[in-house]
Amino acid sequence: MRRLFCRRRLVPLEDRGPLRVLFVITCMPVGGAETLLVELVRRMDRRRFRPELCCLKYLGPLGQVLAQEIPTFTGLLAHKYDLRVLPRLWHLMRRRQVDAVVTVGTGGDKMFWGRLAAWLAGVPVICSALHSTGLPDRVEWLNRQLAPLTDGFIAVARSHGQYLAEHEGCPPDRIYVIPNGVDTDRFRPMPKDPALAQELGLPSGAPVVGIVAALRPEKNHELFLAAARRVNQHRPETMFLVVGDGQRRAYLEQWAVDLGLADRVLFTGNRSDVPELLSLLDVFVLSSHMEANPLSILEAMASGKPAVATRVGSIPENLEEGKTGFLVPPGDAEALADRVLWLLDHPAEAAQMGRLARHHVLHHASIVQTVAGYENLLENLYQQKACGKRDWRTKRIPPLRPGEPLLR
């Protein structure tokens, strides 16, 4: 028992090598949080950090990608009630001499077992990165009980941080806002690719409206399709792209048929050439009824595309009404269609919105800023403990001032 709870003597950052950071997640399908994690891992300064990945159940597509680049561990959780996951994680963290654990995702097994095992293993820094807001992902009662063991809850936007404090039981003085960011070199304005348009079967010169989102209920593709029907009634030449995949694909494809849009809507599935697909769009749409800080709209904005999105989550923090796009009430297909039609009918104004959208992302939502936020947070939390500024098992860390040093 004494060996189970023993704590390492912490060496200050200036006297040691890179911090070993273990990211704990259930699995790595193609999604916003998982894509962000790939970018984060790849860009962390290897002189200061040694990132590793633990997928509790299985790797998934993006986990397989990272397995080629960093130490990766999987298969620790056989089923929901597999209590053996705790000693497995404990042994992994002790064996790897982990300095910081970051659970990725809101609630669930990874957040509970990841933090509990980290505390038992004496991991100096324990954080949870929460990427969603509201149902179906919540911080359950059991996960809330581990708040005293947690050094930081990472929110993806200011409004998201406020939501975590007011609705998810996260202590306000342990919430740190690190806004999501995208690769502005990969996602940039580029000319339309005629060969790609031909491959997809897009008629030459046809307006194209698109959405990039996993086919999950909260993305509300039904609203996108309902708006598409209204747009099609006024601009029958318009084509619609649905980029993403999921279990609802067959249902949504049939929904498009029932709306009379079988030859107007193209479901592409998951694609690795999203920047090129965005180049084909005249208008980007996000129809979600729930969001935190979605990457897809940032990618579209970085690509110079005007957007029409529902006014949910932190979307209004990035999409400025009438300047970089339009915001509509969630569930309002008529308003969504009207804004899309306005942009199609005013190409010069739409192009200006796209330019301003990219300017916003460059200055406020770059992946460089996101990575710096994580690096600075983990180093600050570790250094405070290494320098003996507090008994980290019983006291809270004073919150960092807004923007310092999360974003330099």
Secondary structure as the mmCIF struct_conf table of DSSP 4:
data_model
#
loop_
_struct_conf.conf_type_id
_struct_conf.id
_struct_conf.beg_label_comp_id
_struct_conf.beg_label_asym_id
_struct_conf.beg_label_seq_id
_struct_conf.end_label_comp_id
_struct_conf.end_label_asym_id
_struct_conf.end_label_seq_id
HELX_RH_AL_P HELX_RH_AL_P1 ARG A 2 PHE A 5
HELX_LH_PP_P HELX_LH_PP_P1 ARG A 8 PRO A 12
HELX_RH_3T_P HELX_RH_3T_P1 LEU A 13 ASP A 15
BEND BEND1 ARG A 16 ARG A 16
HELX_LH_PP_P HELX_LH_PP_P2 PRO A 18 PRO A 18
STRN STRN1 LEU A 19 ILE A 25
BEND BEND2 THR A 26 THR A 26
BEND BEND3 VAL A 30 GLY A 31
HELX_RH_AL_P HELX_RH_AL_P2 GLY A 32 ARG A 43
BEND BEND4 MET A 44 MET A 44
TURN_TY1_P TURN_TY1_P1 ARG A 46 ARG A 48
STRN STRN2 PHE A 49 CYS A 55
BEND BEND5 LEU A 56 LYS A 57
HELX_RH_AL_P HELX_RH_AL_P3 GLY A 60 ALA A 67
TURN_TY1_P TURN_TY1_P2 GLN A 68 GLU A 69
BEND BEND6 ILE A 70 ILE A 70
STRN STRN3 THR A 72 THR A 74
BEND BEND7 ALA A 78 HIS A 79
TURN_TY1_P TURN_TY1_P3 LYS A 80 TYR A 81
TURN_TY1_P TURN_TY1_P4 LEU A 83 ARG A 84
HELX_RH_AL_P HELX_RH_AL_P4 VAL A 85 ARG A 95
TURN_TY1_P TURN_TY1_P5 ARG A 96 GLN A 97
BEND BEND8 ASP A 99 ASP A 99
STRN STRN4 ALA A 100 VAL A 104
BEND BEND9 GLY A 105 GLY A 107
HELX_RH_AL_P HELX_RH_AL_P5 GLY A 108 LEU A 120
TURN_TY1_P TURN_TY1_P6 ALA A 121 GLY A 122
BEND BEND10 PRO A 124 PRO A 124
STRN STRN5 VAL A 125 ALA A 129
BEND BEND11 GLY A 134 GLY A 134
TURN_TY1_P TURN_TY1_P7 LEU A 135 PRO A 136
HELX_RH_AL_P HELX_RH_AL_P6 TRP A 141 ARG A 144
TURN_TY1_P TURN_TY1_P8 GLN A 145 LEU A 146
HELX_RH_3T_P HELX_RH_3T_P2 ALA A 147 LEU A 149
BEND BEND12 ASP A 151 ASP A 151
STRN STRN6 GLY A 152 ALA A 155
BEND BEND13 VAL A 156 ALA A 157
HELX_RH_AL_P HELX_RH_AL_P7 ARG A 158 HIS A 167
BEND BEND14 GLU A 168 GLU A 168
HELX_RH_3T_P HELX_RH_3T_P3 PRO A 172 ARG A 174
STRN STRN7 ILE A 175 VAL A 177
STRN STRN8 VAL A 182 VAL A 182
TURN_TY1_P TURN_TY1_P9 THR A 184 ARG A 186
BEND BEND15 PHE A 187 PHE A 187
HELX_RH_AL_P HELX_RH_AL_P8 PRO A 194 LEU A 200
TURN_TY1_P TURN_TY1_P10 GLY A 201 GLY A 201
HELX_LH_PP_P HELX_LH_PP_P3 LEU A 202 PRO A 203
TURN_TY1_P TURN_TY1_P11 SER A 204 GLY A 205
STRN STRN9 VAL A 208 VAL A 212
BEND BEND16 LEU A 215 LEU A 215
HELX_RH_3T_P HELX_RH_3T_P4 PRO A 217 LYS A 219
HELX_RH_AL_P HELX_RH_AL_P9 HIS A 221 HIS A 234
TURN_TY1_P TURN_TY1_P12 PRO A 236 GLU A 237
STRN STRN10 MET A 239 VAL A 243
STRN STRN11 GLY A 244 GLY A 244
TURN_TY1_P TURN_TY1_P13 GLN A 247 ARG A 248
HELX_RH_AL_P HELX_RH_AL_P10 ARG A 249 ASP A 258
TURN_TY1_P TURN_TY1_P14 LEU A 259 GLY A 260
TURN_TY1_P TURN_TY1_P15 ALA A 262 ARG A 264
STRN STRN12 VAL A 265 GLY A 269
BEND BEND17 ASN A 270 ASN A 270
BEND BEND18 SER A 272 SER A 272
HELX_RH_AL_P HELX_RH_AL_P11 VAL A 274 SER A 279
TURN_TY1_P TURN_TY1_P16 LEU A 280 LEU A 280
BEND BEND19 ASP A 282 ASP A 282
STRN STRN13 VAL A 283 LEU A 286
BEND BEND20 HIS A 289 HIS A 289
BEND BEND21 ALA A 292 ASN A 293
HELX_RH_AL_P HELX_RH_AL_P12 LEU A 295 ALA A 302
TURN_TY1_P TURN_TY1_P17 SER A 303 GLY A 304
STRN STRN14 ALA A 307 THR A 310
BEND BEND22 ARG A 311 ARG A 311
TURN_TY1_P TURN_TY1_P18 GLY A 313 SER A 314
HELX_RH_AL_P HELX_RH_AL_P13 ILE A 315 ASN A 318
BEND BEND23 LEU A 319 LEU A 319
STRN STRN15 GLU A 321 GLU A 321
TURN_TY1_P TURN_TY1_P19 GLY A 322 THR A 324
STRN STRN16 GLY A 325 VAL A 328
TURN_TY1_P TURN_TY1_P20 PRO A 330 GLY A 331
HELX_RH_AL_P HELX_RH_AL_P14 ALA A 333 ASP A 345
HELX_RH_AL_P HELX_RH_AL_P15 PRO A 347 HIS A 364
STRN STRN17 SER A 366 SER A 366
HELX_RH_AL_P HELX_RH_AL_P16 ILE A 367 ALA A 386
TURN_TY1_P TURN_TY1_P21 CYS A 387 GLY A 388
BEND BEND24 LYS A 389 ARG A 390
TURN_TY1_P TURN_TY1_P22 TRP A 392 THR A 394
BEND BEND25 LYS A 395 LYS A 395
HELX_LH_PP_P HELX_LH_PP_P4 ARG A 396 ARG A 401
TURN_TY1_P TURN_TY1_P23 PRO A 402 LEU A 406
#
